[in-house]
């Protein structure tokens, strides 16, 4: 649990920078308080040594106090970014964030003031010091909350810009390879052979084959420039792709699809399904004695594609390049990556489904 907390915390602000920030704001805050108290006559300085002692003691006490409010501040911001994002719930966000900031500040100021008074009792009335410090901590925490908001916003913006640049660079390198891999020479050759046989035997089925064949390559050309594709579109492509494959294998190749309608708008890298399906057909026996069934389901924002393992005896060793490229394409748009495993003699591919309206980097 501690590792999970540190991982989420570092995702907001790296821990070394956070510690540096606490030290810096503690020193700055104490300087402001000491100078103000001196010139206002509330707590005048006696000498430079007195100043250094007060600064040292104040910083030592302020660092844990700052951490006491800074850590909850960051957790509140993280929670609000998911529940009440600025771009959609501004009023509700302010209504929650401002009172939370004040409550944290007052709580921390009371605890730290009482601790300081326990070490060296204040010469002033304690209730007045508590009130005074509560006001100071409240103002400081509002400023701190604003600093954190700005820090996280600009960090996320920089990360998003860097990720977008990397994505565009990666895609520009992958587009040709991706397009070339989808127009697989063997797939083209086998498809044309099937079409040739259909033209002689069944003109109607041949026309259906041509229609589905054109749908496949229209989809490839449309999505090769895109970062993501809706699951609904991917399933339409899947039906066309498997229709052509079934023309070749007949009823020896079957499939089933069970996907809730409310998940069809979720997205994934284009042609993800094609990679997994091609992998299943390429590396497994598909004949009358050993038919191949592919099961496609969706649950918990995950598309699950499974088939029984019945590897071809003469199959060459797989390089896994297609699955590696698919994982790399996922890494450019989400922190959630596909997983491939063997479970009960079945090969199972787990493809994350991404909500295009939210940041999935925080869902891992």
HUTA-V512828 format. One record per helix or strand. SS is the DSSP state (a for helix, b for strand). FROM is the first residue (numbers start at 1). LEN is the number of residues. Records with the same first field share a line. If there is no record, write none. Layout:
SS = FROM-LEN, FROM-LEN
//
This chain:
a = 2-11, 15-26, 48-36, 90-30, 126-57, 185-17, 203-21, 231-22, 261-3, 272-12, 321-11, 360-3
b = 229-2, 253-6, 267-2, 284-1, 292-8, 302-7, 311-1, 339-5, 346-7, 354-1
//
